[in-house]
């Protein structure tokens, strides 16, 4: 007599996805409205920098495509000098802010010392303070100290407010990282200099790039604070504001387009390096 052995069937439970909730139209509408409001002035600036206006003044009547204004960027007296001055101050402000801000951010994030809370409060107060207050306070300080207004006062004030943003960005990069990797490098025989260059610095590079780009942007387009302490120095925003009273030349749009294009280039370069694992 033969007995048949029955194999029990394995029942695989079926997992059903919960039904998707129907999203309302308000979030997409808000997104597109925000995108249009943000990009429309930039697109307008780029397009009308190629406008063949016959009056040498910005007009929103389209007269045809031309590269004339880009070929004659320095045609307007004082505009090229103002732009180069703004770029020079922005680059110096970013470099000085990074040199001072990175060690300060590391100290605030990783160590305990007397006055740490006061320094942290000062950094955030510098960011939160209205520009007109910072400008007025800086002007009164320079006047009471007998410091002549000009390039150096603008640079000093720009370093002051750029430094706060650099500290905040770099601290955010260091947040939660601790010193475990540096300690491991030390256990393997690395000197403090080698541990910093091989471990800490690569960790800081993305934050330094972001902080430097932010410092450049904050410095090159500042008008309110600069107007208080510039004295005879004329930066690009000050020139644009003064020229707006009689009509802006199209070269202003060209310089604005160049600044925007350089910003995009830096953003794409940072993104490319990040994807390749180099930063």
MOWOQUI-V32315 format. One record per helix or strand. SS is the DSSP state (hx for helix, st for strand). FROM is the first residue (numbers start at 1). LEN is the number of residues. If there is no record, write none. Layout:
BEGIN
ss: (SS;SS)
from: (FROM;FROM)
len: (LEN;LEN)
END
This chain:
BEGIN
ss: (hx;st;st;hx;hx;hx;hx;hx;hx;hx;hx;hx;hx)
from: (26;51;65;68;79;116;131;151;180;192;224;236;251)
len: (23;1;1;4;32;13;15;24;8;29;6;8;25)
END
